[in-house]
Amino acid sequence: MWERGDAVGEINFTMAARQGVKARTVRQRLWLQRVELPASKGKSIAATCLVAREFDAPAGVKPIEWRLLTNRAANTLDEAIELIEWYRAR
């Protein structure tokens, strides 16, 4: 898969505590790719695919991985971080 190539960078944030789970720091590597999705009658729609994969998760904890698809263009680490922050705010 394309996210096995070079990541655009990394993000760190604190995952809030929730029932039965303590708060913890999450470190993710980010990959971006602009894709064309088929639409009606031979047309296509441009989208950004962002993969955020946690590394160095604590032992016994399933790493957090997000795959986001958006119509927003993102080509840089700062733009990818903005998309992640919007996702986390939902």
N, C-alpha and C positions, 0 to 999 in steps of 0.2 A: 504494500500500500504506500501511497505517496508520503504519508506522515512519518515513514521510516527515514526519510531524507533529513536534511538540515531543518531544525526548528527555527522559527523567526525569533524566538526568545523564550523567556520564562516569566511567570507571574507567581507572586506569593500573596496569600491572604489568610485570614483567620476564619475558619469554618465555625460558626456559632454552635454552642451546645444545644442539644435537643434531647428529648426523652431518652434516657439511657445511654447517651453518647456525650462525652466530654468535648469541649471546644478544643480545636487543634489548628496548627499551622498547616496549610496545604501549599505544596510547591508543584506547579504544573509547567510542562513544556507546551508551546503553542505552535501549531502548523496552520498555514493558510493556503487555500487554493481557490482561484476563481474558476467557476464551472459554468457550462451552458446546459440548461435543462430543457428538454423538449416541451414545446407548447403546441397549440393547435395549428393544423395546416402547414406543417414544415417550419414553423417559427420556433424560436427558442427564447428563453429568459435567462439573463445572466444572474448568477448568485455567488456568494462567497461561502465556502465551506471552511469552518474553523474547528480544529480538533485540539482539545486541551486535555492532556494526559498527565496525571499525577505521577511523580517519581519520589522515591524515598518515603513511601507511606509507612506508618508504624507497623510493626509485626502484627499479624492477625487482623489487619484492617484492609478491606478491599479498596484499592486505589480509585480515586474519583476520575472519571473520564467523561467529558462532554463532547458531543458532536453537534455543532450548531450550523444551521443553514439559514442564510439571510440574504435579502436583496440589497443590503448595504455593502458598498465596496470597502474592502479592507486589504491593504497591501503592506502595512508596516506593523511593527510591534505595538506602537502606541494605539493604532486603530484596532488591533486585535484585543488589546487590554480594555479599550472602551466597550467593545462588544461583550466581553466577559463581565465587565462591571454592570452593564445593562441587564445581562442574564441573571447575575447574582441579586440584583435589586428587585426582581419580580416576586 
